[in-house]
Amino acid sequence: MSISSLGDKPVHRIGFGAMQLAGPGVFGPPADPEAARAVLRRAVELGVDHIDTAQFYGPDVVNDLIREALHPYPEHLRLVTKVGARRDEQGGWIPAGEPDQLKEQVEQNLRSLGIERIDLVNLRRFERDAPDLAQPALAEQLGALAELRAQGKIDMIGVSNVYADTVRTAIETVGIGEVQNPYSILDRSDADVLELCRAHQVSYVPYFPLGSAFGGGGPNHLAADEQVRAVAAKHEITPSQVALAWLLAQYDRLLLIPGTSSVAHLEENLAVDDIRLDEDDLAVLAGVEQIAVGH
């Protein structure tokens, strides 16, 4: 697979997002844990060296599956997690971004993954999906992660679910390895952050890469789009593969982490690395209608 960078570390451009390995609602265990572990093992066999996870996926479920399937980890496997939230007993998502909470969450990730140092920790804020929520001071949050980096428990810091001002502040104060925000051919509203990352050579990792199903996006919406269908037919690929290939064409440090609980779907996602969209394809896809995607 083609190579890019996660911060200063070389990684293949298509990684794996492990969120979907948990049960429904990203809560509790999957129906078939061994099948989930098989997906992880197959991903690494096929060259995946960047896995995105979080202790609050489950909680603990996904990290446990990763440890059970892959530990001791291959030397070049990069594990990325995020902090800033927790789950209640019903599976609800609760903000938990105070500095001491962030530090404890990093420790929880280290324990559940069975490691002493994590490659990158994203600070997950609620700027985009809960703009009226009072949040801890950004400087204090970044300072807490910087302390852990100085202690050797974190290699790199990232930010997630944030606007350009936060990205700029994080770059200037602590330095970041990536931004993880919603972005897709259906939702290009984060273009200003993508350009900021390009200017500073910061890796960009889009979530909801097919558009959010919560906002009317997803594979079915892509398959209904005339321009996407035309490019898919030309290359004899699926509409979802068109959308992922379009993302790779936007920026050389854009990294994909499509998630799945199916080996067949995993292999379809990784095959996108072999797809090259030409200028005519990109011109056609520029006409894809944007939709209001829920974040």
C-alpha positions in Angstrom: 0.0 0.0 0.0 1.0 3.6 -0.5 2.8 5.4 2.3 2.1 8.7 4.0 2.8 10.0 7.5 1.1 10.1 10.8 2.9 13.0 12.4 6.5 12.0 11.8 5.8 8.3 11.5 5.4 6.6 8.1 2.1 4.7 7.8 0.1 3.2 5.0 -2.6 5.6 3.8 -5.5 3.2 4.6 -5.7 2.1 8.2 -8.5 0.7 10.3 -11.1 2.3 12.5 -12.0 -0.2 15.2 -15.2 1.5 16.6 -17.6 -0.8 14.8 -16.1 -3.9 16.5 -18.1 -3.2 19.6 -21.8 -4.1 20.1 -24.8 -2.0 18.9 -24.4 1.7 19.7 -20.6 1.1 20.3 -21.7 -0.4 23.6 -21.0 -3.8 25.0 -19.4 -6.8 23.3 -20.1 -7.8 19.7 -22.2 -10.9 18.9 -19.2 -12.8 17.7 -15.9 -11.6 19.4 -13.8 -14.1 17.5 -15.0 -12.7 14.2 -14.0 -9.3 15.4 -10.6 -10.5 16.3 -10.3 -12.2 12.9 -10.9 -8.8 11.2 -8.1 -7.2 13.2 -5.7 -10.0 12.4 -6.6 -9.9 8.7 -6.1 -6.1 8.6 -2.6 -6.5 9.9 -1.9 -9.3 7.5 -2.9 -7.1 4.6 -0.5 -4.3 5.7 -2.6 -2.1 8.0 -0.3 -0.4 10.4 -2.6 2.4 11.8 -5.5 1.4 14.1 -7.8 4.0 15.6 -9.6 3.1 18.8 -10.8 4.5 22.2 -11.3 3.1 25.7 -14.8 4.4 25.6 -15.7 2.1 22.7 -17.5 -0.5 24.6 -16.2 0.7 27.0 -12.9 -1.3 27.0 -14.5 -3.8 24.6 -12.6 -2.7 21.5 -9.3 -2.2 23.2 -9.6 -5.6 24.7 -10.3 -7.1 21.3 -7.2 -5.4 19.8 -5.0 -6.6 22.7 -6.3 -10.2 22.4 -5.9 -10.3 18.7 -2.6 -8.5 18.1 -0.5 -8.3 21.3 2.5 -8.4 21.2 2.0 -5.8 18.6 4.0 -5.7 15.3 6.9 -3.3 15.5 5.5 -0.7 13.1 1.8 -0.8 14.2 0.6 2.7 15.2 -2.2 2.7 17.8 -4.2 5.9 18.1 -6.9 6.6 20.7 -9.0 9.6 21.9 -9.9 11.0 25.2 -12.5 13.5 26.4 -15.6 11.4 26.9 -16.9 8.5 28.9 -20.0 6.2 28.9 -22.8 5.9 31.4 -24.4 2.6 32.3 -26.9 2.9 29.5 -24.3 3.6 26.9 -24.8 7.4 26.8 -21.9 9.6 25.8 -20.8 11.9 28.6 -18.2 14.7 28.2 -15.2 14.1 30.4 -12.6 16.6 29.4 -11.2 18.0 32.7 -7.4 17.7 32.8 -7.4 15.0 35.5 -10.0 13.0 33.6 -7.9 13.2 30.4 -4.9 11.8 32.3 -6.9 9.0 33.8 -8.3 8.1 30.4 -4.9 7.9 28.9 -3.9 5.5 31.7 -7.0 3.4 31.0 -6.1 3.1 27.4 -2.5 2.1 28.2 -3.8 -0.6 30.6 -6.5 -2.0 28.3 -4.2 -2.0 25.2 -1.3 -3.5 27.2 1.3 -0.9 26.3 3.4 1.7 28.1 3.3 4.4 25.4 0.7 5.2 22.9 1.5 6.6 19.4 -1.1 9.4 19.4 -3.9 10.6 21.6 -6.6 12.8 20.2 -8.3 15.3 22.4 -12.0 14.9 21.5 -13.9 18.1 22.1 -17.6 18.9 21.6 -17.2 22.1 19.6 -19.0 20.8 16.5 -21.7 18.5 17.9 -22.6 20.4 21.2 -21.5 24.1 20.6 -23.5 25.3 23.6 -21.7 23.0 26.0 -19.4 24.6 28.5 -16.0 22.9 28.0 -12.8 23.0 30.0 -10.2 25.5 28.9 -8.3 24.2 25.8 -5.0 25.3 27.1 -5.4 23.2 30.3 -6.5 20.2 28.2 -3.6 20.4 25.9 -1.3 21.1 28.8 -2.4 17.8 30.5 -1.6 15.8 27.4 1.7 17.6 26.9 2.6 16.5 30.5 2.0 12.9 29.6 4.0 13.3 26.4 6.9 14.7 28.5 6.6 11.6 30.7 6.8 9.3 27.7 3.3 8.0 27.9 2.2 9.7 24.6 4.2 10.1 21.5 2.0 12.6 19.7 -1.1 14.7 20.4 -4.0 15.2 18.1 -7.4 17.0 18.2 -10.8 15.8 17.1 -14.2 17.3 16.4 -12.8 20.9 16.4 -12.9 24.1 14.4 -9.9 25.9 12.8 -9.2 28.2 15.7 -8.6 25.2 18.0 -6.4 23.5 15.4 -4.4 26.7 15.0 -4.0 27.0 18.8 -3.0 23.4 19.2 -0.4 23.7 16.4 1.1 26.8 18.0 1.2 25.6 21.6 1.9 21.9 21.7 2.3 20.8 18.1 0.0 18.1 16.8 0.3 14.9 14.8 -3.2 14.9 13.3 -6.7 16.4 13.1 -9.6 14.0 13.1 -12.8 15.7 11.9 -15.9 14.8 9.7 -15.2 15.2 6.0 -16.4 13.5 2.9 -17.4 14.0 -0.7 -20.9 14.7 0.7 -19.8 17.1 3.5 -16.9 19.4 2.6 -17.6 21.9 5.4 -14.3 21.2 7.0 -12.3 22.4 4.0 -10.8 25.3 6.0 -9.3 22.9 8.5 -8.0 20.6 5.8 -6.3 23.6 4.2 -4.8 24.6 7.6 -3.4 21.1 8.0 -2.0 21.2 4.5 -0.2 24.5 5.3 1.4 23.1 8.4 1.9 19.5 7.0 -0.4 18.0 9.7 -2.0 14.7 9.0 -5.8 14.8 8.5 -8.0 11.8 9.3 -11.6 12.1 8.2 -14.3 10.4 10.1 -17.7 9.8 8.5 -15.7 9.4 5.2 -18.9 8.3 3.4 -21.0 11.0 5.0 -22.9 10.5 8.2 -25.8 8.1 8.1 -27.3 10.3 10.8 -27.6 13.1 8.3 -28.8 11.2 5.3 -25.4 10.2 4.0 -23.8 6.8 3.8 -23.4 4.1 1.0 -27.1 4.4 -0.1 -26.9 8.1 -0.6 -23.6 7.8 -2.6 -25.1 5.0 -4.8 -28.0 7.4 -5.7 -25.7 10.2 -6.9 -25.4 10.3 -10.7 -21.9 11.6 -10.7 -20.6 9.0 -8.2 -22.4 6.3 -10.2 -20.7 7.4 -13.4 -17.2 7.3 -11.9 -17.9 4.0 -10.3 -19.0 2.5 -13.6 -16.0 3.8 -15.4 -13.6 2.2 -12.9 -15.8 -0.9 -12.2 -15.8 -0.1 -8.4 -18.4 0.6 -5.8 -19.8 4.1 -5.0 -18.2 3.8 -1.5 -14.8 3.1 -3.1 -15.2 6.2 -5.3 -15.9 8.3 -2.2 -12.8 6.9 -0.4 -10.6 7.4 -3.4 -11.8 11.0 -3.8 -10.6 11.6 -0.2 -7.2 10.2 -0.9 -6.9 12.6 -3.9 -7.5 15.7 -1.7 -4.2 15.8 0.3 -1.1 13.6 0.5 -1.2 13.4 4.3 -4.9 12.5 4.4 -5.2 9.1 6.1 -8.3 6.8 5.9 -9.5 4.7 8.8 -12.7 3.1 7.4 -14.3 0.7 9.9 -16.0 -2.6 9.5 -16.7 -5.8 11.3 -16.5 -7.9 8.1 -13.3 -9.3 6.5 -14.9 -9.0 3.0 -15.7 -5.3 3.5 -12.2 -4.7 5.0 -10.6 -6.1 1.8 -12.9 -3.9 -0.3 -11.8 -0.8 1.7 -8.1 -1.6 1.4 -8.5 -2.1 -2.4 -9.1 1.6 -2.7 -5.4 2.2 -2.5 -5.1 0.8 -6.0 -7.7 3.2 -7.5 -6.4 6.4 -9.2 -9.0 9.0 -10.1 -7.9 11.2 -13.0 -8.7 14.9 -13.5 -11.8 14.1 -15.4 -13.1 12.0 -12.6 -12.4 14.7 -10.0 -14.1 17.3 -12.2 -17.2 15.1 -12.4 -17.2 14.5 -8.6 -16.9 18.3 -7.9 -20.6 18.4 -8.9 -21.7 16.0 -6.2 -24.4 17.7 -4.2 -23.6 18.5 -0.6 -25.9 17.4 2.2 -26.4 18.6 5.7 -24.5 15.9 7.6 -25.0 15.4 11.3 -21.8 15.6 13.3 
